[in-house]
Amino acid sequence: MNLLDTFTNVTFLVTILAAVCAFATVLTIAMPILERDRMNHRMRVMAIEREKMRADRLAEMAKERPGSGRLRQNSKGFMQEVVDQLNLRQLFDSEEIRQRLRKAGLRGQAPVTTYMFFRAAAPLSVFALAMFYLFVMGAMSYPPTIKLLIALGAAFVGSYLPNIFVENLTQKRQQAIRLAFPDALDMLLICVQSGMSVEAAFGRVAKEISGQSLELAEELSLTTAELSYLQDRRQAFENFGKRTGIPGVKAVATALIQAERYGTPVGQALRVMAKENRDIRQSEAEKKAAALPPKLTVPMILFFLPVLFVVILGPAAIRFWEFS
């Protein structure tokens, strides 16, 4: 009975209420002071991860990739000496040439030096071979003036051989990137929607896509490294589009730049770009399939139909000769 009177006493209830209010006031004031600064902690963690990712990307770039050589090669001695002695840099070295070599996957100073060396050596080599073939072997019975003109024409054609070689490498590289790029966009979309940053998504996709397209994995790795150490992220995306030279990749780079600039969702842009690139790949496959029947017409006339006629008419001709 005394316990019930104590709990129903007005003075006791006021005291308990005052104690609760005081405790709540102290807790309200002390919680912000005792609470950890989660935002600053998160930013420090992200900065550490960013530096770690940058170091990893740079270390991977320094390593030699199987089947593709080094990402940046050093100049070779003999070719470097020839280029320096003949002062070929003033004739052939330009930003356009370097950009063409980057599209072919040839980076660094060594490919530039090699390209300039062969731009000077290829015409001379072809001219020497043509002169040997025409004058020494005597393959053609033309006057010496005509043979000299033919050799000069061969040397003129030989001056374009390095460009043809680089263009061939560029087309093969672009074709490999074009085939694997829609799948890479799908993986990028999955990584971004799962909460990964753009840098981490590019690095992850570069590792996953290397089995399908080593060229695309190399470009994604370079973009990841540039996103890690370049101050302007827009420049990294622009470089990605310029290095490949593919309209679909340039469109994706532009979409990522706009997403970075205006704050639009990156996942939505990647979803639209992935669908467009899949449609482009499908349309190219349909074009190749539609162009196949005309291409097969001549081989069928030359190779299939004569054999078919022999198989059909051969037994009848043999029986006719036996009974005749």
MOURRA-V450224 format. One line per field, one symbol per residue. burial: I if it has 16 or more other ideal C-beta (glycine too) atoms within 10 Angstrom, else O. Layout:
burial: ???
This chain:
burial: OOOOOOOOOOOOOOOOOOOOOOOOOOOOOOOOOOOOOOOOOOOOOOOOOIOOIIOOIOOIIOOOOOOOOOIOIOOOOOIIOOIOOOOIOOOOOOOOIIOIIIIIIIIIOIIIIIIIIIIIOIIOOIIOOIIOIIOOOOOOOOOOOOIIOIIOOIIOOIIOIIOOOIOOIIOOIIOIIIOIIIIIIIIIIOIIOOOIIIIIIIIIIIOOIIOOIIIIIIIIIIIIIIIIOOOOIOOIIIIIIOIIIIOIIIIIIIIIIOIIOOOOOIIOIIIOIIOIIOOIIOOOOOOOOOOOOOOOOOOOOOOOOOOOOOOOOOOOOOOOOOOO
